[in-house]
Amino acid sequence: MGSLYKKNDDLILLRQAVRLCQGIEPYIDVLGLNWNEVRNFKDEIQAIMYVTENFKSLANSFFISNMGTVRRSMRLLVQQCETSANYTPEIGKALGIEKDTGYHAPSYPDLTVYLSNLN
């Protein structure tokens, strides 16, 4: 199969995780986050993206089997950001955490979407 089938919520979560990964480094010390935990989270996301983009035949099962870990890791990282005394709504928006991204309470229908590229 040359393309992937994924639940809409998982795709949204993965995009939010990518956004968080892309913007987190300037805030690690500011928010008092653990560099190793952030690096591990970024490695998880990079692995999923790499397999998704380069090994289409394995990507769907790999994606599905890793989304629970991504969900738990992202929830923990977002919690750590939000509970930091230095957290601001501006930082939250830069990281894709604040309400306008829909991360906190997604109410999307359980849909299956057909995508060949996550970009």
C-alpha positions as CSV (number, residue, x, y, z in Angstrom):
1,M,0.0,0.0,0.0
2,G,1.5,3.3,-1.1
3,S,-0.5,5.5,1.3
4,L,-1.7,5.5,4.9
5,Y,-5.0,5.2,6.7
6,K,-5.1,6.8,10.1
7,K,-7.7,8.1,12.4
8,N,-8.2,11.8,12.1
9,D,-7.4,12.4,15.9
10,D,-4.1,10.7,15.5
11,L,-3.1,12.8,12.6
12,I,-4.0,15.9,14.4
13,L,-2.0,14.7,17.5
14,L,1.0,13.9,15.3
15,R,0.9,17.3,13.7
16,Q,0.7,19.0,17.1
17,A,3.6,16.8,18.3
18,V,5.7,17.9,15.3
19,R,4.9,21.5,16.0
20,L,5.8,21.1,19.7
21,C,9.1,19.5,18.7
22,Q,9.9,22.2,16.3
23,G,9.4,25.0,18.8
24,I,10.4,23.5,22.2
25,E,14.1,24.0,22.4
26,P,14.2,27.7,23.2
27,Y,11.8,27.0,26.1
28,I,13.4,24.0,27.7
29,D,15.4,25.9,30.3
30,V,12.8,28.7,30.6
31,L,10.1,26.1,31.6
32,G,12.5,24.0,33.6
33,L,12.0,20.9,31.4
34,N,14.3,17.9,31.4
35,W,16.5,17.9,28.2
36,N,16.6,14.1,28.1
37,E,12.9,13.8,28.3
38,V,12.4,16.4,25.5
39,R,15.1,14.7,23.4
40,N,13.4,11.3,23.9
41,F,10.0,12.8,22.8
42,K,11.6,14.4,19.8
43,D,13.2,11.1,18.9
44,E,9.9,9.3,19.1
45,I,8.3,11.7,16.8
46,Q,11.2,11.6,14.4
47,A,11.1,7.8,14.3
48,I,7.4,7.9,13.4
49,M,7.9,10.5,10.8
50,Y,10.8,8.6,9.3
51,V,9.0,5.3,9.0
52,T,5.8,7.0,7.8
53,E,7.8,8.8,5.0
54,N,10.2,6.0,4.0
55,F,8.6,2.7,4.7
56,K,5.1,2.9,3.4
57,S,4.4,-0.8,3.8
58,L,5.3,-0.8,7.5
59,A,4.1,2.7,8.3
60,N,0.5,2.1,9.2
61,S,1.1,-0.6,11.8
62,F,4.1,1.3,13.2
63,F,2.1,4.5,13.4
64,I,-0.8,2.7,15.2
65,S,1.4,0.9,17.6
66,N,3.3,4.1,18.6
67,M,0.4,6.6,19.0
68,G,-0.4,5.5,22.5
69,T,3.2,6.3,23.6
70,V,3.1,9.6,21.7
71,R,-0.2,10.5,23.4
72,R,1.2,9.8,26.9
73,S,4.6,11.5,26.3
74,M,2.9,14.6,24.8
75,R,0.4,14.8,27.6
76,L,3.3,14.7,30.1
77,L,5.4,17.2,28.3
78,V,2.4,19.6,27.8
79,Q,1.6,19.3,31.6
80,Q,5.2,20.1,32.5
81,C,5.1,23.2,30.3
82,E,1.8,24.4,31.6
83,T,2.7,24.0,35.3
84,S,6.0,25.9,34.9
85,A,6.0,29.2,36.7
86,N,7.4,30.7,33.5
87,Y,4.7,29.4,31.2
88,T,2.7,32.1,29.4
89,P,-0.1,32.0,26.8
90,E,2.4,33.3,24.2
91,I,4.7,30.3,24.9
92,G,1.7,28.0,24.7
93,K,0.7,29.4,21.3
94,A,4.3,29.2,20.0
95,L,4.3,25.5,21.0
96,G,0.8,24.7,19.8
97,I,-0.5,24.0,23.3
98,E,-3.1,26.8,23.7
99,K,-6.8,26.4,22.8
100,D,-6.6,27.7,19.3
101,T,-4.8,24.5,18.3
102,G,-7.6,22.3,19.7
103,Y,-5.1,20.0,21.6
104,H,-6.9,20.1,25.0
105,A,-10.3,18.8,24.1
106,P,-10.5,17.6,20.5
107,S,-14.0,16.8,19.6
108,Y,-13.5,15.4,16.1
109,P,-15.6,12.7,14.7
110,D,-14.0,9.3,14.4
111,L,-13.0,9.5,10.8
112,T,-10.5,7.7,8.6
113,V,-8.5,9.8,6.2
114,Y,-6.4,8.9,3.3
115,L,-3.1,10.7,3.1
116,S,0.0,10.1,1.1
117,N,2.1,12.9,2.8
118,L,1.8,14.5,6.2
119,N,3.2,17.9,5.1
